[in-house]
Each structure stands twice: as C-alpha cells, then as structure tokens.
Amino acid sequence: MKILIIGGVAAGMSAASKLKRLNPQAHITVFEKGSDVSYGACGMPYHLSGIIEKEHSLIARTAQAFNDQGIEVKLEHTVTLVEPAKKQIRTEHQGIEQTHTYDQLIVASGAGAIRLPVPGKTLENIHVLNSLEDARQLKKALVSAKKIAIIGGGFIGVEVAENLLHMNKDVLLIERLERILPTYDEALSTLAQDALIGAGLTLRLAETVKAYEGDTAVKKVVTDQGDYEVDLVIEAIGVRPNTSFLKDSGLNLLGNGAIVVDTQMRTSDPFIYAAGDCVAYPHKLKKTPSFVPLGTHANKGGRVIAEALMGEATSFQPILGSGIVKVMDLALARTGLTLEEAQSEGYEAAQVEVKARNQAGYYPGAKPIYIHLVYDVKRCVLLGAQMAGEKGVGDRINILALAIQSETLIRDIAFLDMAYSPPFSPVWDPIQVACNQIKCDS
C-alpha cells in the first residue's frame, strides 16, 4: 500500500507512526512544507520565555528518526495540487515540481496564521507564532525588543502575553472585541483580564488596528483610537486551514476551507482521509461540523486514520471543544456549549453559576473556584461547563466532559461517589454543589 501524507506535525506523524506499527510493509511518504516535524506547538509560548528552556524539548522525533523507521519524510516540500480522479498530488521543492501517485492520501496540512491586511504589514519585526520556525525567529527578535504589541486576545495572544510579562517586557495587548477570551462567559474572561492587568499588561479593548508605521521595521501601531510606539508586533488573530491546494479537488469543505470528515476521518473521497487543524470535526452537541484546531484532536485523528486504513473497527468520538488555558495563576477551562450556543442549536437550555472553594475552607490555601453549567431543561443532562480558579480546574473539567459525553443525568453527577479529603475538596465537591443548584422539568 502506497500512502502519501501531506503535513508532518501532530496528525500527520501520528498517522504515519501508527500505520508503520500496524503494517511495517506499508510505503509511507510524508510531505512537510516546513523544516521541522513532530513538535509540540502548544509549548511554543513557554519556550519564548525560557520556561521550556531547550527547543529540542518540544520535538518529539526528528525527521531522521522517522526515516530510520522506514517512513520517508520530505522536508520543505509544498503540495500545490491534489487530483483525486488521478489519485495523484503535485509538489514543489526548490523550484522543481513533481507528481506523486497514491493508493491512500492523508491530508494533515494544519492551519496557518491569519494576517492583518493593513498598510505597513510587510515591515520587519511583525511576527506570528504558528510554527517552530516562527518561534525561532521570534525568540531571537525578542532579545532586543522592549515594547511589544500583541494583536488578538484569544488563547495564543493571552499565553504569549503572560510569557512576555514573565520576561519583564512592556506588553500591550489590543483586542477588537470588548473582552479577551471571547469563547468564555464574560465573568470568567474578566477574571483573566484582571489577572493580566495586575501583572503589568496594558490592555486595549474594542480597538481595531488600522496600520503599522516605520521605515524598514515596525515602530508604531495605529488603531482607530490611538497610536502606540513599539519595537515588535505579534499578530495572534486566529488561524485558517491550510487547504488552498484542495480548491479544485471536489472535496467537501466548509466556507473557511476546513475539510469535512466522518467519524473514521474519511473525506468525501473514499481514498482521502484528513485530520488535524485543517479539519472540521463532527461535534457531539452541534448539527454541523466544527472547526476547533487543537492538538488533542489532531493526535487522536491521526491514530484513527491509521487504524481505519488497516481495517480496524475504530471511530473518532465527536468533539466537545474541551480546552484549558493558563492565565498567570488562573486556569480557565471549558467543554461543550455556552448558553448562547445551546439555545442557537435548539436546546431548551438554562445555566447555573456557582462560586465555591477548591478544598475544605478550613484547610490552609483554599482558593475560589467559579463554575458555570449549561444544561438541557427537558432531559436534565449537561450541555456545557466552564470553570476558572487557581486550583483544581483541570481535573474537574475533565469529569464534566465525560459526563456530557456519556449523557449522565445531573442528579447522578450530584451524587457521584467522589474522593474526599480536606486538602483536595470540600465534602460536597464544587461540581456537586453546582449540580445541586439545577432544577429540571423531569
């Protein structure tokens, strides 16, 4: 079997490794447009600040290690065209075009950073953080930069801001919306804003970048409300699937270019699979596929593809969009739907909000924990959960993700036999306190 893989980071190399273990005779070739494979992109903000000191700590395996395993890795090869009818792809490397045929094709091309289309966009020292090479260039530029503007208050913008504050940089964050982390409820995103401002961040909300100014390098950010002198800019306004090479392929794509797949990660072409940040995944609670680019989905998706290609009865569980972000001493986590999302999907939904403590109040070090639960009034099951606090957030959000996935009744969650000891939880865990506030029709 001749298998070609487009993209060599999380999903692509997960699929390649698993395929080689399941079928050592498979002929696998990976085309990666960059110069690195199999690295932990989510750790890059922490490498900038030196919390993750060595770059090699982010690299799971090198291209040479995969080649030694019998997986052919071709770096700096850009795929320019996919022709499903001919079962072939076209690549470009150092100005040379080649055509390659396949029995099965895996698209794991990831997503690229969206750039602001404003005057001055080509000036030097305007960066993104989308690849390991981006991290290298940015880390080098940060050595001599003091005043830094971050454009965008999503996950990446917030994580980068925190790490630059750790480096004692003068950090300005500009967000065009009225708050950062807009996928969270306002009360929780406000906690994050306060934590960043308390650490020294200058925050400008409801403000839109209009231009960059400078001679050769950026020296000023111009917005609809003011001008800001800077040494360096980091754009973090979102990502878009890297699927332009599929525009004439006939594959089923969303409007943003994300590839629609089934639970075996198969596209609308039976010989083409896809996974990772270029994909729109089936969602447990939504009627339509969702573009939620996360490393967790990418690694699982790659494994599912390998098992499916080898004939195993496997499937990718529909996603919930679970995620967690560190903001100074806080953790913010979410899973499932917000109240607004649930109502727009047609659920008869309501929400409860609870402030509790992560452990027994009399035990030293107890911290507040904020829990928002969205539930289906008729069926009395959870549809979503959000949480913020300094301790105990990550483990609790995972419990709630499992409860949503399994459609556990809220009363059963409230009386779940959870481990208790004063250093870890009150006698009624905050999850149970929140669930006990819910009154359903059934």
Buried (B, 14 or more C-beta within 10 A) or exposed (E): EBBBBBBBBBBBBBBBBBBBEBBEEBBBBBBBBBEBBBBBBBBBBBBBBEEBEEBEEBBBBBBEBBEEBEBBBBBEBBBEBBBBEEBBBBBBBEEEEEEBEBEBBBBBBBBBBBBBEBEBBEBEBBBBBBBBEBBBBBBEBBEEBEBBBBBBBBBBBBBBBBBBBBBEBBBBBBBBBEBBBEBBBEEBBBBBBBBBEEBEBBBBBEBBBBBBBBEEBBBBBBBEEEEBEBBBBBBBBBBBBBBEBBEEBBBBBBEBBBBBBBBBBBBBBEEBBBBBBBBBBBBBBBEEBBBBBBBEBBBBBBBBBBBBBBEEEBBBEBBBBBBBBBBBEBBBBBBBBBBEBBBEBEBEBBBBBBBBBBBBEEBEEBBBBBBBBBBBBEBBBBBBBBBBBBBBBEEBBBBBBEBBBEEBBBBEBBEBEBEEEBEBBBEBBBBBBBBBBBEBEE
